Amino acid sequence: MPLTKIESQTAGAGASITEIDFESLGTAHELLFTWVNFDPTGGSDDTLSFQVTTSSYDYNAPINSAYARGYHRENDTAANMATYDSGSLSNGTGLQWLGSYVDQDAADSSSSGELRLFSHTNTSLVKNFISRSSTESDAAYDNHVGGYVNTTEAITKVRFKALAGGTFTGTFTLYEYT
């Protein structure tokens, strides 16, 4: 399947923002959102998250998900792979984590990754998604998220936001498989 770029948005060079909204999602079966160098600038460490809009939900659709990550500390003091309830939702209407916290004070810290959203226009199925990202902070983190938006309504918008609501920089791009 060919990959077609729909839209790209960049916040950087002193133009920190609090959210990225994609409002023209296309009609393909699979959407691919990528982010490069998500970096919180709002005064605290933060992690990237997302939420969606449908005809009944305004960035508060119910999500069921599981979040897991592996990491290895830069100083070799610890390494682990585990699931984390704090990044998982059980029919929750809040923001879905997409990675680990990025240290906003460390010059070499950022997160990059992708979110795949399936059948967003289908009106008889829930909307499955998977995400994988890499975060460099005090450790190298490999983040995995999978789940579904628990509605059969078509998803019309997707928002990316810093979980704590602070500002951030980065490049966000939406593609569709046609």
Secondary structure, 3 states (H helix, E strand, C coil): CCEEEEEEEEECCCCCECEEEECCCCCCCEEEEEEEEEEECCCCCECEEEEEECCCCECCCCEEEEEEEEEEECCCCCEEEEECHHHCCEEECCCEECCCCECCCCCCCEEEEEEEEECCCCCCCCEEEEEEEEEECCEEEEEEEEEEECCCCCCCEEEEEECCCCCEEEEEEEEEEC
